[in-house]
């Protein structure tokens, strides 16, 4: 294992003010929201641009995001993060304009791929925030910035559905262009300049991802935990709209969008949990999040009325986000000179878990109904709990 030491002058003096924290949180949400605008609009898009290719617009966006995680996010360790983040926001604005102007399905798929690629600007900001934060406040800072990303995920579908229904899908993409430009301006005026963490080549940088995975057991544990927890989280959001449409509840897609707003309210717990991480360490927050998530799924399985779902999603969102924040703090603490690469590994594992959790939840709903989905969600959270208990007994320092 030969992780290269940071370049001279790579360490940063903590400069994180509340204003900068809020600016970075807002920019993170503005970036990541672009991954989800097309999901509620796909019906409108396919009617205007018929053809089999158009159906792959959401897939192209997610694939672009995955490519950006692997190829662009690690660059944050070797180039100036401020310029990289601004450049990705400008690319995002260009890609959004391309989507709005797309004359056919293939053009829109290509633009969507670029949108996902550029939206990984959000994942440049998170490790930058961890660098700028004082160690004793890192949990609180990371939790606030990460909350911006989750707000973008939850609110984007609601906003896009409303705009698309009233003004058309192209209007949503046009409206997102000045928002992306505003994100670039916000980062240009608030982010401090920083020196690269390493002077290694890009090829060496990419090869070091494997070395980092092998070197840090806590990174492997945090990534595996987040794989399971995000699978648990996405199992709900993948099947919730279909469950709401069942005769026992009988609500449509507009109600499903409202659940995103409930999730945003649940985010108020995350900064509090971030401060708990700073004071007591990550383990109690992670283990608490896995146990509470399991309990939320049990409640939603037994109490499957609308009221039960509202209570369950409020608790599930807060618990899942708290565990994610604690895991990220652990990941960023492993190597200050490799935080962008560590973030690539961690977020990549998380999104892989989300994809698998979504697929398993669809199968569980088809074959076991909502009870099957609830059992799946509780089982995933339970597996994450057992993983942490076993690691603790082996003496892994995860504080």
N, C-alpha and C positions, 0 to 999 in steps of 0.2 A: 504494500500500500504506500503510494508516494504522492499524497496530496500536496500540491505545490503551495508554499506559503504565500500570503498576500503580498502584493506589490508594495514597495515603500510608500508610505503615506496613505495606505488604503483605509486605515481606521478613521472613523468619524467621531467627532465630538458631538454628544447628544444636543440636538437643536430643536427638538420636537415641541412646538407650541400647540395649544388647543386649536388655534386657527388653521395651522398647517395640517393637523390631524383631520379636521373636518373637511378641508379641501381635498386631501388625499382620499378620504372615504367617499366623498361625492364623485370624484373622478373615477374611482374604482367602479362605482355603481353605473355611471354613465357609459363606461366601456363595456362591462359585462352584459348590460341590458341588450346590446345589439345582437347577442346570440339567440335571443328569444322573440324578437319582434315578429319574425316570419311564421312562428308556430300557429297563432290564432288567425293568421292571414292566408294560410295555404289554400283554403277553400276558394277565397276570392281570386287568388293568383292563378290557380288551375283553371278557373272559368275563363279568365282573360287570355291566358297563355296555355292552351291545352297541349297535351302531349305527355308521354311517360317520363320525360326528363324532369319536368317541373316538380313532380312529387318529391324529388330528391333535394329540394332547396334547403329544408331544415337539416338534412343529413350533411349536406355540403358545408353548412355553417359550423356544425359541430366537428366535422372532420378538419376544417380549417383551424379551429381552435386547438384541436389536438396537435396538429402540425406546428402551430405557433408555440405551444408549450414545449415541444421538443427542440425546435430549431431556433426560436427567437428568445424565449425567456432566459436560457442560460447566458445569453449575451450580456445580461445585466451585470455579470461578474467581470466582464472584460472591456466594456465600453461605458461611457458616461451615461448613467441611468436617466438623467434629466432629458438629454437630447433623444435618447432612445424612446422614452415614453411620449414625448412631444411628436416625434416622427411617426409613431404608431397611430396616434390620434389623427394626424393629418392623412395617413394612408386610409384610416377608417372612414373619414369624411369622403375621400375619393371613391372608395368602394361602395359606400351608401348611395352616392350620386349615380354610380354605375348601375346599381340595383334599381333605382327609381327610373332610369332611362332604358332599362333592358327591353329590347324588342321581342325577345323570344326566351324559351325555357333554358337553352344552353347558356345564353348570356347571363341570365339571372343566377344560374348555378355557379358560374365562374365568379360573379360578383359576390355571391354568398360565401364562397370559399375564402375570398380576400377579407370579407367582413369578419369571419371567425378568426382568421390569422391575425388581423390588426387588433381585434378585441382583447388579445392577450396582453395589451397594455396594462390591464388590471393586475396581471401577475408580475409586472415590473414594479408596480407601486408597493405591493405588500412587503417584499423583502427590503425595499428602500425604507419603508416605515420602520421595520425592525432594526435597520442600521442606525437610523436617526434617533431612536428612542433610547432613553437611559435604561440599563438592564432592570432596575427595580420597577420600571413602569411599562416594560415591554408588553406584558400581557394585556393591560388596559388599552394601550395604543393599538396593538394588532387587532384586538377585538372590535374596536371602533371602526378601523379601516375595513376589516373583513365584513362588518355589518353593512357597509355601503354596497359591497358586492352582492350580498344576499338580498338587499332591498332592490337592487337592479334586477335580479332574477325574478323576484316575486311580483314587482310592479310592472315589468315590461310587457307581460302578456295582457294584463288588464288594460294598459294604455293603448297597446297596439290593436286589441280587439275593438275598443271604443272608436279609435281614429279610423280603422279600416271600415267599420260598419257605417260610419257617417260620412267619411270623406274619400274612401278608397285606399287600397293598399299602397299605391305609389306615393300618396300623400304622407304616409307614415315614414317611408324611407327618406323623402325630401325633408320632413320635419327633423329627422335624426341627423341630417348633415350639419346644420348650425350647432346642434347640441355637441357633436363630435368636435367641431371647431372651438366651441366654448371650452371643452375639456382640454384641448391643446393650449388655449390661452391661459386657463386656470393653472395648468402645470408649469407653463413658461413663467408665470408671474409669482408663483409660490414655492416651487421646488428649489432647494439650494443646489449649487453645483457640487458634484462629487467626483472623486478620483476612482478609477477602476480598482476592483479588488485583486485582480491578478493580471499578469502580463503574458499568460500562456496563449498559445495559438488556438484558433477555433477548433481545429481537429483534436488537439489535446484537451480542450475544454469539454468536448462531447465525450471523449473517452473517459474522462474523470467521473462521469455520472455513475458508471459501474463501480469505480473505486469508492465513491462516496457511499453507495448502497452497501458495499461490503464492510466499510470501515466503521459504520455507526449503527449499533444494535438498536438504539433508541429511534433512529430514523426508520428502521424496518418495522419496529413495533408501532410507531405513530402512523405510518403509511398503511399497514395492515388494518389497524383499528379504523382509520378513516375510510378505507375500502369498504368495510362492513357497515360502518355507520352511515355513509352516504348511500349505500345500497338500501339500507333501512329507510332512510329519508325519502329517496326517490320512489320506493315502493308505494308510498302514500300518494305522491303527486302524480304518478303515472296512472293510477287507478281511481283516484278520488272523483274525477268528473263522471266516469262511467258508473260509479257507485251512487252518486247523487241522482243520476237519471233513472235508477231502478224504482219500481212502483212504490216501494216502502217509503221512499223519500220524495221522489218525483220532482226534482229541480233540474233546471237546464244549465247551459254553459255560462250564463251571466252569473249564476250563483257560484259556479266553480271559480270564476275570476275573483269573486269577493273573498274566497278563502285565501288568496294571495295577500289581501289586506290584513286578514287575521294573523297571517304569518309575520307581517311587518310589525304588528303590535307586540308579538312574542319576542321580537328582537330587543326589547328594552332590557331583557335580562342579561344580554351578552356582555355589555361593558362591566356590569357588576361581577360576572363570573371572571372576566379578565383580571379584575383587581384581586379576586380570590386566588387566581393562579400566581399573581405577583407575590402574594403574601404566604400562601401555603404550598405552592408547587402545583404541578399539572395533574398528578395522579388522582387526588380527590375529585377534581372537576371532571376528568375523563370517566372515572368509574361511576361517579354520580350521574353523568350524562347518559352512559350506557344503560344503567339501571332504570332511570326515569323514562328513557325512550322505550324500554321493554314494557314498563308499566303503562305508558300511554297507549301502546298497541293493544295491550290486554284490555284496557278500558274501552277502546274503540271497537274491539271485537265483541265484547259482552254488551256494551251500550251503543249499539249501532244506529241510533237515531241521529237526527241532525245535531241535537244538543251535545251528544256524545262525541261526534266528529269535531265540533267546534272546540270543545274542551281538550280533546286529544291532540288536535293539530297545534293548539296554542302551547301545550306542554312539550310536544314532540319537537317543535321548531326551536324552542329555547334550549332544550337539552342537547339536541344535535349540534346547534351552533356553539354552545358552550364547550362541548367535547372537541369540536373542530378548532376553536381558538386555542384551547390548551395544547392540542397536538401541534399546531403551528408554532407556538412558542417553543415547544421542545425541539422541533425541527430546526428553527432558526438559531437555537442556542448551540447546535452541534459544531458549526464552523462559520465564524463571522466572515471569512473570505469567500464562502461558497453559497451564500444564501439564495441567490437566484437559481443555482443548480439544485440545491436542496428543495426549493419550492417546486421546481419542475418534477422531481421525483414524487413529492408528496401530493401535489395536485393531480398529477397523472394517475396515481393510484386511486385517488378519490373519484375521478371521473370514470375510471374503469369500473369501479364498484357501482357507481350510479347507473351505468349502462347495463351491467349484469343484474342489478336489483330491479331495474325497470322491466327487463325481459322476464325475470322470474315472477314478478308481480303480475304481469299480464297472463302468464300461464296459471298462476295460482287463482286469479279471478275467474278464469275460464273454467277451471276444473273444480275449484273449491269455494267459489263465491267470495264474499267479503270476509267470511271466517277464515278461508284459506290465506287471503292476503294478510290478515291480522296475525295469523300464526307465523307466516313468513317474516313479517316485520319484527315480531317479538323474538323469533329465533335468531335473526341477524344481530339484534341488539344483545341478546343473551350470549351469542358466540363472541362478540366483542368484549363483553364482561369477563368471560372465562379466559380469553386471551390475555387480558391485563392481570388478572389474578395469578395466572400461571407465570407470567413474566416477573411479577413481584416476588413470587416464591423462589424464583431462580436467582433473585438478587439483582435484577436489572434496575439500575438507578434511573428512575423516570421522574424525579422530582423537579 
